[in-house]
Amino acid sequence: MDDVPLSHSHSRCIDAFNDACEVLQSHKASDDSETGLLHAFDKYRLWAGNMGTMHKGPDYRKSLDYRLREASFYRLQVSRLLEDLRSTLRKVIELTRREDESSDADFSTGLASDEAEEESP
C-alpha cells in the first residue's frame, strides 16, 4: 500500500464515489441518502483539490505525494484513509445492491403468493 501513488488511490476513491452515486440513484430509497452521498463527494473533491491529491506526472510538484515525500508516516496515514474510504464506499454499494435484490425477491414472492390465492377457491 505504501508504494501506490496517492493519485492512484484518489482515482479509486473517485470511481467508488461515482459507482455509489449510480447505485443509489437506481435504488428505491429516499433522496436523503443520495443527497448525503453527493454532499460527501463534493467535500471529498474539494479536499482532494486543495491537497493536490489528483496530480501526477508533469504536475508532480503540485501533488500530495510530493508534499509528503519526506513524511512517510503521514503519507501512509493518508493512503490508509483513502483505502478506508474506498472500502466503505464499496460496502455501501454492496449493501444497497443486496437490499435491492432482497426487495425484488420479496416482491416476486408476494406476486406468486397473490396469484396462488387468486387461483384457489
C-alpha positions as CSV (number, residue, x, y, z in Angstrom):
1,M,0.0,0.0,0.0
2,D,2.9,2.3,0.7
3,D,4.2,2.2,-2.9
4,V,0.9,3.1,-4.5
5,P,0.8,6.8,-5.5
6,L,-1.8,8.8,-3.7
7,S,-3.1,10.0,-7.1
8,H,-4.0,6.3,-7.9
9,S,-5.7,5.9,-4.5
10,H,-7.6,9.1,-5.2
11,S,-8.7,7.8,-8.6
12,R,-10.0,4.7,-7.0
13,C,-12.0,6.7,-4.5
14,I,-13.5,8.9,-7.3
15,D,-14.5,5.7,-9.1
16,A,-16.1,4.3,-5.9
17,F,-18.0,7.5,-5.3
18,N,-19.3,7.5,-8.9
19,D,-20.4,3.9,-8.6
20,A,-22.1,4.5,-5.2
21,C,-23.9,7.5,-6.7
22,E,-25.1,5.4,-9.6
23,V,-26.3,2.6,-7.3
24,L,-28.2,5.0,-5.0
25,Q,-29.8,6.8,-8.0
26,S,-31.3,3.4,-9.1
27,H,-32.1,2.4,-5.6
28,K,-35.7,2.8,-4.3
29,A,-34.6,4.7,-1.2
30,S,-35.3,8.2,0.0
31,D,-33.4,11.1,-1.6
32,D,-31.7,11.8,1.8
33,S,-29.1,9.1,1.3
34,E,-28.3,10.2,-2.2
35,T,-28.1,13.8,-1.2
36,G,-25.8,12.9,1.8
37,L,-23.5,10.9,-0.5
38,L,-23.4,13.8,-3.1
39,H,-22.6,16.2,-0.3
40,A,-19.8,13.9,1.0
41,F,-18.5,13.6,-2.6
42,D,-18.4,17.3,-3.0
43,K,-16.5,17.7,0.2
44,Y,-14.0,15.0,-0.8
45,R,-13.4,16.6,-4.2
46,L,-12.8,20.0,-2.5
47,W,-10.4,18.4,-0.1
48,A,-8.6,16.5,-2.8
49,G,-8.3,19.6,-5.0
50,N,-6.9,21.6,-2.2
51,M,-4.4,19.0,-1.3
52,G,-3.3,18.2,-4.9
53,T,-4.2,14.5,-4.4
54,M,-5.0,14.1,-8.1
55,H,-1.8,15.5,-9.5
56,K,0.8,13.2,-11.1
57,G,3.3,13.2,-14.0
58,P,4.3,16.8,-15.1
59,D,2.3,18.2,-12.2
60,Y,4.1,16.1,-9.6
61,R,5.4,19.1,-7.7
62,K,1.8,20.1,-7.0
63,S,0.9,16.7,-5.7
64,L,0.3,15.5,-2.2
65,D,2.8,12.7,-2.9
66,Y,5.5,15.5,-3.4
67,R,4.4,17.4,-0.3
68,L,4.7,14.2,1.8
69,R,7.8,12.8,0.1
70,E,9.8,13.1,3.3
71,A,7.0,12.4,5.7
72,S,6.4,8.7,5.1
73,F,4.3,8.3,8.3
74,Y,1.8,10.9,7.1
75,R,1.8,9.7,3.6
76,L,1.0,6.2,4.9
77,Q,-1.8,7.5,7.0
78,V,-3.4,9.4,4.1
79,S,-3.0,6.3,1.9
80,R,-4.8,4.2,4.6
81,L,-7.6,6.8,5.0
82,L,-8.1,6.8,1.2
83,E,-8.3,3.0,1.2
84,D,-10.7,3.0,4.1
85,L,-12.9,5.5,2.3
86,R,-12.9,3.4,-0.9
87,S,-13.6,0.2,1.2
88,T,-16.5,1.9,2.9
89,L,-18.0,3.1,-0.4
90,R,-17.7,-0.5,-1.7
91,K,-19.6,-1.7,1.3
92,V,-22.4,0.9,0.6
93,I,-22.6,-0.3,-2.9
94,E,-22.7,-4.0,-1.9
95,L,-25.3,-3.4,0.8
96,T,-27.5,-1.3,-1.4
97,R,-27.4,-4.0,-4.2
98,R,-28.2,-6.7,-1.7
99,E,-31.2,-4.7,-0.4
100,D,-32.4,-4.2,-3.9
101,E,-32.1,-7.9,-4.7
102,S,-33.9,-8.9,-1.5
103,S,-36.7,-6.4,-2.1
104,D,-37.1,-7.7,-5.7
105,A,-37.2,-11.3,-4.3
106,D,-39.8,-10.3,-1.7
107,F,-41.8,-8.5,-4.4
108,S,-41.8,-11.6,-6.8
109,T,-42.6,-13.9,-3.8
110,G,-45.5,-11.6,-2.9
111,L,-46.7,-11.7,-6.5
112,A,-46.5,-15.5,-6.6
113,S,-48.5,-15.9,-3.4
114,D,-51.1,-13.4,-4.6
115,E,-51.5,-15.4,-7.8
116,A,-51.8,-18.6,-5.8
117,E,-54.5,-17.1,-3.6
118,E,-56.5,-15.9,-6.6
119,E,-56.4,-19.4,-8.2
120,S,-57.6,-21.2,-5.0
121,P,-61.4,-21.1,-4.4
